[in-house]
Amino acid sequence: MRLVTNRIEKWFASLGFTLRRAYWKMSTAKPSIVIVATIVAAFSLFLLAGGIYDILEPMGPIPWGRGVLFFYPHLQGQIPYESVGVMAAYAMGAAGILLMYQSTKYAYKPRQAFMMLLSGVVLILIAYIYSESLLLSKLFPPQATQEQTAG
C-alpha cells in the first residue's frame, strides 16, 4: 500500500513541475507572424460570413418544390451552406487584394507584376459578383409556381 502512495506523491510532485514548465514554454513562445495573421484572418472571415448566427440558429437545406434550396431565399435567415459560400467569396477577395499588393514588389519584372495584378483584380471581381448575386437572390427570391407547390 505504501508503494502506491509513493507513486501518487511522486506523480503529483512531478505534475506541478510539468505544469510549471509547460506554462513557461507557452508564455515565452513566439509564434510566427504568418500563422497568427492567418488565424486572425480566418476568424474574421468566420465572423463576417455569419458563423456565429449559424451556430446559434442551425438550419438545413430547405425543400423547394421538387428540389432543395441551399440558400435561404429571404433576408431573415441564413443556412450554413450560404455562410461557407460567403466565406469563400470573402477569402477570394482577400487573396485578390494580397495578389495586387504583391504585384507592387515586382517593379523590375513588369510582365509578372501585370499578371499578378490582373489575377488579383479578377479574384476581386469574382468575389464581388458572387456576393452581389447572392444578395440579389435574397432580396428578390424565386417564386414557387403552382406546378412546384402541387407536387
Helices and strands as residue ranges (DSSP letters): H 2-28, H 33-48, H 51-56, E 62-64, E 67-69, H 80-103, H 110-139, H 146-150
